[in-house]
Amino acid sequence: KNGRAAWLQGGAMQNHDFELGVIAPPVGAAVVEEAYTDDLTLSSGLAGNVRLTIVLSNFPLVYNKASLAVTFGETSARVLRLLQGDSSGARITVLVPPSSPGVVDVTVAHASDASNAATFHFTYIDD
């Protein structure tokens, strides 16, 4: 859709033509492009409490970190920052929660479309 905006700036009328587009929602599952802790691993000690950066593609637009749900197994993780949320994907940082030793599924979902969740594995090491 095309439009024209007009406003007064410094006593002179300014005009600007613009084009609006619609970004289609993603089709299929989101893809985890990257996931890593500050140590560049996909593991932590049992206490967790380390930052994990997750990079997703084919993910819905994200405007606010509150619209994200991240779980490690059955445990919710706190989203620390939304670093990127646009039509090319999302980049977020979460705080790894504590757990018992072993491998858990990490799931990242958007509140508007939980069926588009991305999943990967994370390992807790008995330290």
PyMOL commands that set and color helices and strands:
alter all, ss='L'
color gray80, all
select helices_A, chain A and resi 65-67
alter helices_A, ss='H'
color red, helices_A
select strands_A, chain A and resi 2-9+12-19+31-37+43-45+51-57+68-72+75-86+89-95+102-110+113-125
alter strands_A, ss='S'
color yellow, strands_A
deselect
rebuild
show_as cartoon
